[in-house]
Amino acid sequence: MNWQVCIRYPNGQEKAICSFQNRENALKRIDAIYSQGYPMHVAYVVRPIQRLEAPLCQQEPLSHLQIA
């Protein structure tokens, strides 16, 4: 099963950031994001997907963070 890391906005919309083939790796990415500080008004979530809808993450920088 594939797993997707998404950013969830206050209005309920989600945007896929990247995908993983292993749930534990996806959760580690969330931990890495939150280790930089907790963002205001957004949440990062992991959800299952049937096929890869976002690019696989390859230890890329966390440039998509929205930390206040």
N, CA, C and O atoms as a DFTB+ gen file, in Angstrom:
272 C
 N C O
     1  1       0.841      -1.178       0.000
     2  2       0.000       0.000       0.000
     3  2       0.885       1.239       0.000
     4  3       1.972       1.238       0.579
     5  1       0.424       2.267      -0.636
     6  2       1.145       3.533      -0.692
     7  2       0.505       4.529       0.266
     8  3      -0.691       4.470       0.550
     9  1       1.329       5.438       0.752
    10  2       0.888       6.426       1.742
    11  2       1.262       7.820       1.267
    12  3       2.319       8.026       0.670
    13  1       0.390       8.763       1.536
    14  2       0.573      10.128       1.064
    15  2       0.645      11.077       2.263
    16  3      -0.166      10.992       3.185
    17  1       1.614      11.967       2.236
    18  2       1.716      13.034       3.224
    19  2       1.008      14.245       2.639
    20  3       1.329      14.694       1.538
    21  1       0.042      14.770       3.384
    22  2      -0.758      15.896       2.910
    23  2      -0.723      17.025       3.925
    24  3      -0.525      16.809       5.121
    25  1      -0.920      18.225       3.419
    26  2      -1.136      19.375       4.287
    27  2      -2.639      19.647       4.268
    28  3      -3.244      19.738       3.199
    29  1      -3.237      19.775       5.450
    30  2      -4.678      20.024       5.564
    31  2      -4.892      21.452       6.068
    32  3      -4.385      21.838       7.121
    33  1      -5.650      22.221       5.295
    34  2      -5.918      23.615       5.602
    35  2      -7.177      23.747       6.457
    36  3      -7.969      22.806       6.521
    37  1      -7.382      24.891       7.115
    38  2      -8.545      25.061       7.991
    39  2      -9.888      24.869       7.286
    40  3     -10.864      24.482       7.929
    41  1      -9.955      25.127       5.996
    42  2     -11.217      24.975       5.275
    43  2     -11.484      23.525       4.873
    44  3     -12.479      23.243       4.204
    45  1     -10.602      22.601       5.274
    46  2     -10.798      21.186       4.991
    47  2     -10.110      20.685       3.741
    48  3     -10.054      19.477       3.511
    49  1      -9.589      21.582       2.931
    50  2      -8.895      21.159       1.719
    51  2      -7.554      20.523       2.072
    52  3      -6.914      20.902       3.053
    53  1      -7.144      19.567       1.273
    54  2      -5.855      18.912       1.443
    55  2      -5.045      19.025       0.164
    56  3      -5.587      19.019      -0.941
    57  1      -3.734      19.129       0.341
    58  2      -2.823      19.150      -0.799
    59  2      -1.747      18.103      -0.537
    60  3      -1.110      18.108       0.516
    61  1      -1.551      17.215      -1.490
    62  2      -0.529      16.179      -1.359
    63  2       0.852      16.803      -1.477
    64  3       1.111      17.606      -2.374
    65  1       1.728      16.428      -0.567
    66  2       3.110      16.904      -0.601
    67  2       3.988      15.859      -1.277
    68  3       4.756      16.174      -2.186
    69  1       3.870      14.620      -0.826
    70  2       4.644      13.532      -1.416
    71  2       4.074      12.200      -0.976
    72  3       3.191      12.144      -0.120
    73  1       4.580      11.132      -1.560
    74  2       4.088       9.786      -1.289
    75  2       5.221       8.878      -0.852
    76  3       6.386       9.093      -1.188
    77  1       4.849       7.858      -0.093
    78  2       5.789       6.852       0.383
    79  2       5.192       5.478       0.145
    80  3       3.974       5.325       0.053
    81  1       6.047       4.492       0.048
    82  2       5.580       3.126      -0.084
    83  2       5.497       2.441       1.277
    84  3       5.030       1.306       1.371
    85  1       5.941       3.112       2.317
    86  2       5.970       2.565       3.661
    87  2       5.342       3.581       4.617
    88  3       5.736       4.747       4.627
    89  1       4.372       3.145       5.416
    90  2       3.676       4.059       6.336
    91  2       4.631       4.643       7.377
    92  3       4.529       5.821       7.720
    93  1       5.553       3.831       7.877
    94  2       6.484       4.315       8.887
    95  2       7.342       5.458       8.356
    96  3       7.616       6.411       9.086
    97  1       7.770       5.379       7.100
    98  2       8.548       6.466       6.507
    99  2       7.706       7.726       6.354
   100  3       8.208       8.834       6.543
   101  1       6.442       7.567       6.018
   102  2       5.549       8.724       5.913
   103  2       5.381       9.394       7.274
   104  3       5.396      10.621       7.375
   105  1       5.221       8.585       8.316
   106  2       5.086       9.142       9.666
   107  2       6.370       9.820      10.125
   108  3       6.323      10.817      10.846
   109  1       7.514       9.286       9.712
   110  2       8.791       9.926      10.042
   111  2       8.895      11.294       9.378
   112  3       9.461      12.221       9.958
   113  1       8.347      11.429       8.150
   114  2       8.353      12.727       7.475
   115  2       7.511      13.734       8.261
   116  3       7.896      14.893       8.414
   117  1       6.351      13.275       8.758
   118  2       5.515      14.149       9.591
   119  2       6.276      14.555      10.846
   120  3       6.248      15.725      11.227
   121  1       6.952      13.616      11.494
   122  2       7.754      13.935      12.674
   123  2       8.830      14.958      12.347
   124  3       9.085      15.865      13.140
   125  1       9.465      14.821      11.186
   126  2      10.508      15.775      10.779
   127  2       9.915      17.164      10.572
   128  3      10.533      18.167      10.930
   129  1       8.731      17.222      10.000
   130  2       8.067      18.513       9.796
   131  2       7.778      19.165      11.143
   132  3       8.088      20.337      11.353
   133  1       7.180      18.393      12.059
   134  2       6.817      18.955      13.364
   135  2       8.032      19.220      14.248
   136  3       7.931      20.004      15.192
   137  1       9.159      18.604      13.980
   138  2      10.360      18.889      14.770
   139  2      10.872      20.303      14.502
   140  3      11.638      20.847      15.298
   141  1      10.453      20.900      13.386
   142  2      10.839      22.271      13.045
   143  2       9.940      23.299      13.727
   144  3      10.199      24.500      13.646
   145  1       8.891      22.839      14.394
   146  2       7.928      23.713      15.054
   147  2       6.529      23.377      14.573
   148  3       6.358      22.791      13.504
   149  1       5.548      23.740      15.346
   150  2       4.170      23.431      14.982
   151  2       3.577      24.570      14.159
   152  3       3.610      25.723      14.589
   153  1       3.042      24.265      12.996
   154  2       2.489      25.294      12.114
   155  2       1.168      25.839      12.652
   156  3       0.445      25.154      13.376
   157  1       0.878      27.047      12.294
   158  2      -0.395      27.674      12.679
   159  2      -1.427      27.404      11.592
   160  3      -1.167      27.640      10.412
   161  1      -2.582      26.917      11.983
   162  2      -3.750      26.783      11.105
   163  2      -3.622      25.733      10.002
   164  3      -4.431      25.730       9.074
   165  1      -2.659      24.865      10.071
   166  2      -2.582      23.752       9.130
   167  2      -2.180      22.498       9.905
   168  3      -1.631      22.579      11.004
   169  1      -2.461      21.360       9.322
   170  2      -2.048      20.083       9.908
   171  2      -1.420      19.246       8.808
   172  3      -1.782      19.369       7.637
   173  1      -0.502      18.420       9.180
   174  2       0.111      17.476       8.244
   175  2      -0.408      16.097       8.594
   176  3      -0.358      15.686       9.753
   177  1      -0.908      15.378       7.594
   178  2      -1.531      14.081       7.824
   179  2      -0.976      13.047       6.850
   180  3      -0.455      13.382       5.786
   181  1      -1.101      11.792       7.241
   182  2      -0.738      10.662       6.389
   183  2      -2.012       9.908       6.080
   184  3      -2.791       9.596       6.981
   185  1      -2.225       9.617       4.811
   186  2      -3.415       8.853       4.437
   187  2      -3.055       7.835       3.366
   188  3      -2.137       8.053       2.576
   189  1      -3.786       6.714       3.343
   190  2      -3.497       5.688       2.329
   191  2      -3.996       6.121       0.960
   192  3      -4.987       6.843       0.851
   193  1      -3.313       5.679      -0.071
   194  2      -3.738       5.933      -1.449
   195  2      -3.616       4.638      -2.234
   196  3      -2.823       3.762      -1.891
   197  1      -4.394       4.531      -3.268
   198  2      -4.376       3.329      -4.096
   199  2      -3.199       3.323      -5.066
   200  3      -2.605       2.275      -5.320
   201  1      -2.869       4.478      -5.599
   202  2      -1.749       4.583      -6.528
   203  2      -1.001       5.868      -6.210
   204  3      -1.519       6.726      -5.494
   205  1       0.181       6.004      -6.721
   206  2       0.986       7.185      -6.428
   207  2       0.404       8.398      -7.140
   208  3       0.417       8.473      -8.369
   209  1      -0.106       9.349      -6.360
   210  2      -0.687      10.571      -6.903
   211  2       0.265      11.751      -6.755
   212  3       0.070      12.794      -7.379
   213  1       1.281      11.587      -5.939
   214  2       2.273      12.631      -5.728
   215  2       3.646      11.981      -5.857
   216  3       3.778      10.766      -5.706
   217  1       4.656      12.778      -6.133
   218  2       5.990      12.197      -6.289
   219  2       6.483      11.545      -5.000
   220  3       6.130      11.973      -3.900
   221  1       7.299      10.510      -5.150
   222  2       7.911       9.881      -3.986
   223  2       8.881      10.851      -3.343
   224  3       9.570      11.600      -4.035
   225  1       8.936      10.838      -2.025
   226  2       9.871      11.689      -1.298
   227  2      11.229      11.010      -1.253
   228  3      11.322       9.808      -1.007
   229  1      12.262      11.768      -1.485
   230  2      13.623      11.243      -1.464
   231  2      14.499      12.126      -0.577
   232  3      15.489      12.687      -1.044
   233  1      14.141      12.250       0.691
   234  2      14.907      13.050       1.643
   235  2      15.114      14.480       1.154
   236  3      16.191      15.053       1.316
   237  1      14.077      15.042       0.558
   238  2      14.159      16.410       0.066
   239  2      14.032      17.391       1.227
   240  3      13.524      17.020       2.285
   241  1      14.472      18.611       1.058
   242  2      14.356      19.603       2.121
   243  2      12.884      19.869       2.429
   244  3      12.005      19.667       1.591
   245  1      12.652      20.314       3.620
   246  2      11.280      20.572       4.067
   247  2      10.870      22.006       3.709
   248  3      10.439      22.768       4.574
   249  1      11.007      22.362       2.439
   250  2      10.758      23.731       1.997
   251  2       9.275      24.082       1.983
   252  3       8.925      25.259       1.889
   253  1       8.403      23.092       2.074
   254  2       6.966      23.336       2.012
   255  2       6.372      23.690       3.378
   256  3       5.161      23.883       3.485
   257  1       7.198      23.779       4.421
   258  2       6.683      24.070       5.756
   259  2       6.050      25.441       5.822
   260  3       6.501      26.386       5.175
   261  1       4.996      25.534       6.614
   262  2       4.320      26.808       6.831
   263  2       4.283      27.090       8.333
   264  3       3.232      26.996       8.968
   265  1       5.408      27.426       8.873
   266  2       5.524      27.638      10.306
   267  2       5.494      29.128      10.585
   268  3       6.182      29.921       9.942
   269  1       4.672      29.485      11.568
   270  2       4.563      30.902      11.928
   271  2       5.547      31.262      13.018
   272  3       5.598      32.414      13.448
